[in-house]
Amino acid sequence: MLPLDFIDLIEPQMGLELDSFCRSLQQEPVTSVRINDKADLNLPWAGRVPWCQDGWYLHERPQFTLDPLLHAGCYYVQEASSMFVEHILNTCLKPDSLVLDLCAAPGGKSTLISQWLGHEGLLVSNEVVRQRVFILSENIQKWGNGNTVVTHNRPADFGQRLPNLFDCVLVDAPCSGEGMFRKDTKAVDEWSLRNVEMCARRQQDILMDVWDTLKPGGLLIYSTCTFNQKEDEDNTRFIIEHLGADLLHVPLQKEWGITETLGYHFYPHKTRGEGFYIAVLRKHEEHYQPLKIRGEKKKTAVPVECEQELRTWLKHPDEWALRQEDRFSIAYPVRYKELIDFLSTRLTCISTGFGVGEMRGKSPAPQHALAMAKDFCQDKFTSISLSLDKALAYLRCEAITLTDQPFGVLLLTYQDIPLGFAKNIGNHCNNLYPKEWRIRIL
């Protein structure tokens, strides 16, 4: 049952559509996924998400956890409404941009942005909550693009330490969660007018803290998964009037059912997706001093005797810079090397690019992130195709046995998609799947 205070709050906004809107919040949520371009999939498709090239609706919700292709990063289970970010990027931004996703966990919008940027741009994907930042890093690694720096910083760190740097900042702000009502009964139970007011104030604080990191003329994308105007239109007005920005119009198709106000509302009785609000604004142009980028004074090079071998594990080795962090070798885009080195001195970086190798004795062993990377040269390792049962056992970090296979590191695959590495020592294989990522259900 919906809170009466919520109905009273939303009634002026919905008018004659209030009944159909409230009924829609009692219905089953829609299931949608966004596919990675590293695999062809065969899921129960029920049509394409019209505003996202790689977004698809499903006829039913499978048990995703027991699909090895999910763990291999072949697709991401994401609300169709939030995929509208891709349409905004196509309309308003160039791929060779520097983008900040400020409140990024668990990573749906970040993996979308990283795929959209491709080889041309760079994404900084940030999460302030420590427990959530490692989930974000896991999902970024599984997606496999390598054009992303994952950070764990407060919004003010960006505004204070990195002024006038980003071409685009996405603030998918923490909110009262009204758009999640039909997916999560806990969101209904926790809703209150007091929480709405608290969220609206916190959203303004976040916007003010991060505002200075956006270049004049840069793009701000502000979104929430809620319906009320206090957190949505009122905060968009705050950006326009107090921070200094112009609202941008994004072209829509009538059949999408999106409601344009001061921004765009996705109401579940009109659009096929969950509740969502998004607005696009351009920061006022003004003269500014570009941030001076200086790389690290102290760089750690990969040992020469290992670097040649590590580069053979990459399809396009010249596109990647390599550096050593403790015993780990990291690959990150060479075109952004100086910038990434600089960011690593100003921010708390959880990951930059992707891990390639780990020094064990005198020779490197592959890191799991290498198996997930799209630039991974699979031919450098012996590949073993696993059945579904063995793939799930591997993803649970169980010991597996492979007969008549060479000793040493093997690449394990499912339906020709890499799942990770194992080391065959004869009578069994050492499972090298990251224990913190393991499936915890049977």
C-alpha positions in Angstrom: 0.0 0.0 0.0 1.3 3.4 -1.0 1.9 6.0 1.8 -1.0 8.5 2.0 1.5 11.4 2.4 3.1 10.2 -0.9 -0.3 10.2 -2.7 -1.1 13.7 -1.3 2.4 15.0 -2.5 2.1 13.5 -6.0 -1.6 14.3 -6.7 -1.1 17.9 -7.9 1.6 16.6 -10.2 -0.4 13.7 -11.7 -3.8 15.3 -11.8 -6.3 13.1 -13.6 -3.7 10.4 -14.2 -3.3 9.8 -10.4 -5.3 6.6 -10.3 -3.6 5.0 -13.3 -0.2 6.1 -11.9 -0.9 4.5 -8.5 -2.2 1.3 -10.1 1.0 1.0 -12.1 3.0 1.0 -8.9 1.2 -2.2 -7.8 2.1 -4.0 -10.9 5.1 -6.3 -11.6 8.2 -4.4 -12.6 9.6 -4.7 -16.1 12.9 -6.7 -16.6 15.5 -5.2 -18.9 19.2 -5.7 -19.7 21.9 -3.9 -21.6 24.2 -6.1 -23.5 28.0 -5.8 -23.8 29.5 -5.7 -27.3 31.9 -8.5 -26.4 29.2 -11.3 -26.8 26.2 -12.4 -28.8 23.4 -13.5 -26.4 20.3 -15.6 -26.5 18.0 -14.4 -23.7 14.2 -14.3 -23.7 14.0 -11.0 -25.7 10.7 -9.1 -25.6 11.8 -6.1 -27.7 14.4 -3.4 -27.8 14.6 -0.4 -25.3 13.9 2.3 -27.9 16.3 5.0 -26.5 19.3 2.7 -26.0 20.9 0.7 -28.8 22.0 -2.1 -26.5 19.0 -2.2 -24.2 16.5 -5.1 -24.3 13.3 -6.0 -22.5 12.9 -9.6 -21.4 9.7 -11.7 -21.4 10.5 -13.0 -17.9 13.1 -12.5 -15.2 15.6 -15.4 -15.3 17.7 -16.4 -12.3 20.5 -14.2 -13.4 22.9 -15.3 -10.7 23.1 -18.8 -12.2 24.0 -17.5 -15.7 27.8 -17.6 -16.1 27.5 -15.0 -18.9 26.3 -12.4 -16.4 29.5 -13.0 -14.3 31.6 -12.7 -17.4 30.2 -9.2 -18.0 28.3 -10.1 -21.2 25.3 -8.0 -20.0 24.1 -5.8 -17.2 20.7 -6.0 -15.6 19.6 -2.4 -15.7 16.3 -0.4 -15.6 15.3 0.7 -19.0 14.5 4.2 -17.9 18.0 4.8 -16.7 19.4 3.8 -20.1 18.0 7.1 -21.4 21.5 8.4 -20.5 22.7 7.0 -23.8 20.2 9.0 -25.8 21.4 12.2 -23.9 25.1 11.4 -24.7 24.3 10.8 -28.4 22.5 14.1 -28.5 24.7 16.4 -26.4 28.3 15.1 -26.1 31.3 14.0 -28.1 32.9 10.6 -27.4 36.4 12.1 -26.9 35.2 13.6 -23.6 36.3 13.4 -20.0 33.2 12.2 -17.9 32.7 12.0 -14.2 30.0 9.6 -12.9 29.9 11.0 -9.3 27.5 8.6 -7.5 28.2 5.5 -9.6 27.6 2.3 -7.7 26.6 -0.3 -8.5 27.8 0.7 -12.1 24.8 0.5 -14.5 25.3 4.0 -15.9 29.1 3.8 -15.7 29.3 0.7 -17.8 26.9 2.4 -20.3 29.1 5.5 -20.4 32.3 3.5 -20.8 30.9 1.5 -23.7 29.6 4.8 -25.3 33.0 6.5 -24.9 34.9 3.5 -26.4 38.6 4.2 -27.2 38.1 8.0 -27.5 37.1 9.2 -24.0 37.8 8.6 -20.4 35.4 7.9 -17.5 36.0 8.6 -13.8 33.6 6.4 -11.9 33.2 7.5 -8.3 31.5 6.1 -5.2 31.7 7.7 -1.7 30.4 4.6 0.2 33.3 2.3 0.8 31.4 -1.0 0.7 29.7 0.0 -2.6 32.9 1.2 -4.3 34.2 -2.4 -4.5 31.0 -3.6 -6.1 31.4 -0.8 -8.6 35.0 -1.8 -9.3 33.9 -5.4 -9.8 31.3 -4.4 -12.4 33.6 -2.1 -14.2 36.2 -4.8 -14.5 33.7 -7.4 -15.7 32.6 -5.0 -18.4 36.2 -5.0 -19.7 36.7 -1.6 -21.4 39.8 -0.3 -19.6 38.8 3.3 -20.2 37.7 3.9 -16.6 39.2 5.1 -13.4 37.3 4.0 -10.3 37.6 6.4 -7.3 36.5 6.6 -3.7 36.1 10.3 -2.9 33.7 12.9 -1.6 32.0 15.2 -4.1 34.0 18.2 -2.6 37.3 16.5 -3.4 36.5 16.9 -7.1 35.4 20.5 -6.8 38.3 21.5 -4.7 41.1 19.4 -6.2 40.1 19.2 -9.9 38.6 22.6 -10.9 37.4 23.0 -14.5 38.4 19.5 -15.6 35.4 17.5 -16.7 33.4 17.9 -20.0 30.5 16.1 -18.4 29.4 15.3 -14.9 26.6 12.8 -14.1 25.0 13.2 -10.7 22.6 10.3 -10.2 21.8 11.6 -6.7 20.8 9.6 -3.7 17.1 10.1 -3.3 13.9 9.0 -1.5 13.5 6.1 -4.0 9.9 6.5 -5.0 10.8 5.0 -8.4 11.7 1.8 -6.7 8.3 1.3 -5.0 7.1 -1.6 -7.2 10.5 -3.3 -7.0 11.3 -2.9 -3.4 8.7 -2.9 -0.6 11.4 -1.6 1.7 11.5 1.6 -0.3 7.8 2.0 0.5 8.3 1.3 4.2 11.1 3.8 4.5 9.5 6.7 2.6 8.5 9.8 4.5 8.0 13.5 3.8 10.9 14.2 6.2 13.1 11.9 4.1 12.1 13.7 0.9 13.1 17.1 2.4 16.4 15.6 3.7 17.2 14.1 0.3 16.5 17.4 -1.5 18.9 19.3 0.7 21.5 16.6 0.4 21.2 16.6 -3.4 21.8 20.4 -3.4 24.9 20.0 -1.2 26.3 17.4 -3.6 25.6 19.6 -6.6 27.3 22.6 -5.0 30.3 20.5 -3.9 31.0 19.1 -7.4 30.0 22.1 -9.5 33.5 23.6 -9.8 35.0 20.5 -11.4 32.7 20.9 -14.4 34.2 23.1 -17.2 32.3 26.2 -18.2 30.3 25.1 -21.1 30.3 21.5 -19.8 27.3 19.2 -19.5 25.6 18.3 -16.2 23.3 15.4 -16.2 21.1 15.3 -13.0 19.0 12.3 -12.3 17.0 10.6 -9.5 14.9 7.5 -9.2 12.0 9.4 -7.7 8.9 11.3 -8.8 8.4 14.3 -6.5 9.2 17.8 -7.7 11.2 18.7 -4.5 13.9 16.4 -5.5 13.5 16.8 -9.3 12.2 20.0 -10.8 13.0 22.1 -7.7 16.6 21.0 -7.7 16.9 21.6 -11.5 15.7 25.2 -10.8 18.3 25.4 -8.1 21.0 24.5 -10.6 19.8 27.0 -13.2 19.3 29.9 -10.7 22.0 29.4 -8.1 24.8 27.6 -9.9 24.3 29.1 -13.4 23.3 26.8 -16.2 20.9 26.5 -19.1 18.4 23.7 -19.5 18.9 21.7 -22.6 16.1 20.1 -24.7 16.6 16.5 -25.8 14.4 15.3 -28.7 11.9 12.6 -27.9 9.7 10.2 -29.8 6.0 10.4 -28.8 5.6 6.7 -28.6 8.3 6.5 -25.8 5.8 7.9 -23.4 8.3 10.2 -21.6 6.8 13.3 -19.9 8.8 16.5 -20.5 8.6 19.1 -17.7 11.7 20.9 -16.4 13.5 17.8 -17.4 12.1 14.3 -18.2 9.9 12.0 -16.1 9.5 8.3 -16.6 6.2 7.4 -15.1 5.5 3.6 -15.1 1.9 4.0 -16.3 3.2 5.7 -19.5 6.7 4.4 -20.1 8.0 0.8 -20.0 10.4 1.0 -17.1 10.7 2.1 -13.5 10.3 5.6 -12.1 13.1 8.0 -13.1 13.8 11.7 -13.6 16.6 13.2 -15.6 17.6 16.8 -16.7 20.4 18.0 -18.9 22.0 21.3 -18.3 24.9 23.3 -19.7 27.1 25.3 -17.4 27.3 29.0 -18.3 30.3 29.8 -20.5 32.9 32.0 -18.9 36.7 32.6 -19.1 38.5 30.0 -17.0 42.0 28.8 -16.2 42.4 25.2 -17.5 43.7 22.8 -14.8 47.4 22.1 -15.3 48.0 18.4 -15.6 51.2 17.1 -14.2 52.0 13.4 -14.1 53.4 11.6 -11.1 56.9 12.6 -10.0 57.6 9.0 -9.1 56.6 6.4 -11.6 57.0 2.6 -11.1 57.9 0.9 -14.3 57.0 -2.7 -15.1 60.2 -4.9 -15.1 61.6 -4.9 -18.6 61.9 -8.7 -18.7 58.2 -9.0 -18.0 56.8 -6.1 -20.0 57.3 -7.8 -23.4 55.4 -10.9 -22.3 52.6 -8.9 -20.7 52.1 -6.9 -24.0 51.7 -10.2 -25.9 48.6 -10.8 -23.8 46.9 -7.7 -25.3 45.4 -7.4 -28.8 46.5 -3.8 -29.2 49.6 -3.4 -26.9 50.5 0.0 -28.3 47.2 1.5 -27.0 48.1 0.8 -23.4 50.5 2.2 -20.9 51.8 -0.2 -18.2 52.8 0.5 -14.7 53.6 -1.5 -11.6 51.7 -1.3 -8.4 53.3 -3.5 -5.8 53.4 -6.9 -7.5 50.6 -6.1 -10.0 51.0 -4.8 -13.5 48.2 -2.4 -14.6 47.2 -1.4 -18.2 45.5 2.0 -18.8 44.9 4.1 -22.0 48.2 5.5 -23.3 46.4 8.5 -24.7 45.3 9.5 -21.2 48.5 8.3 -19.4 49.5 11.8 -18.1 46.0 12.6 -16.9 45.5 9.2 -15.2 48.9 9.5 -13.5 47.8 13.0 -12.3 44.4 11.8 -11.1 46.2 9.0 -9.1 47.9 11.8 -7.1 44.7 13.8 -6.4 42.2 11.1 -5.8 41.8 7.8 -4.0 41.9 5.4 -6.9 40.5 1.9 -6.5 41.4 0.9 -10.0 42.8 2.5 -13.2 42.2 0.6 -16.4 42.6 -3.1 -15.7 45.1 -5.6 -14.2 47.2 -7.6 -16.6 49.7 -9.6 -14.6 50.9 -10.4 -11.1 54.6 -11.1 -10.4 55.1 -14.6 -9.0 58.7 -15.3 -8.7 60.5 -14.2 -11.8 57.6 -14.4 -14.2 54.1 -12.9 -14.3 50.8 -14.7 -13.9 47.7 -13.3 -15.5 45.2 -11.3 -13.3 41.5 -12.1 -13.5 40.8 -8.7 -14.9 42.8 -9.6 -18.0 40.3 -12.4 -18.8 37.4 -9.8 -18.6 39.2 -7.2 -20.7 38.0 -6.7 -24.3 41.6 -6.2 -25.4 42.6 -9.6 -24.0 44.4 -11.8 -26.6 42.9 -15.2 -25.7 45.2 -17.1 -28.0 48.1 -16.8 -25.7 46.6 -19.2 -23.2 45.2 -22.8 -23.6 41.4 -22.4 -23.5 39.1 -25.0 -21.8 35.4 -24.9 -22.5 33.3 -25.7 -19.4 29.8 -27.1 -19.1 27.2 -25.1 -17.2 27.7 -27.2 -14.1 31.4 -26.9 -14.1 31.2 -23.2 -14.9 29.0 -22.6 -11.9 31.4 -24.7 -9.7 34.2 -22.5 -10.9 32.3 -19.3 -10.2 31.6 -20.7 -6.7 35.4 -21.0 -6.3 35.2 -24.8 -5.9 38.0 -27.1 -6.9 37.6 -28.5 -10.4 39.2 -31.3 -12.2 40.2 -31.2 -15.9 41.6 -34.4 -17.4 44.2 -34.6 -20.2 45.0 -30.9 -20.1 48.5 -29.3 -20.0 50.0 -28.2 -16.7 50.1 -24.5 -15.8 47.7 -21.6 -16.3 44.5 -22.3 -18.3 41.8 -20.0 -19.5 38.4 -21.3 -18.7 35.5 -20.3 -20.9 31.7 -20.8 -21.2 30.1 -20.6 -24.6 33.5 -19.2 -25.9 33.4 -16.4 -23.4 36.3 -16.1 -20.8 35.3 -16.7 -17.2 38.8 -16.6 -15.7 41.9 -18.6 -15.0 42.8 -21.8 -13.2 46.2 -23.5 -12.7 46.4 -27.2 -13.5 48.7 -28.9 -11.2 47.9 -32.5 -12.3 45.4 -34.2 -10.0 43.3 -31.0 -9.8 43.2 -27.3 -10.7 43.8 -24.4 -8.4 40.7 -22.1 -8.8 42.0 -18.6 -9.5 38.6 -16.9 -9.6 38.5 -13.9 -7.1 37.0 -15.2 -3.9 35.2 -12.0 -3.1 33.3 -12.3 -6.4 32.2 -15.9 -5.9 28.6 -17.0 -6.2 27.3 -17.6 -2.7 24.1 -19.6 -3.6 23.8 -23.1 -5.0 
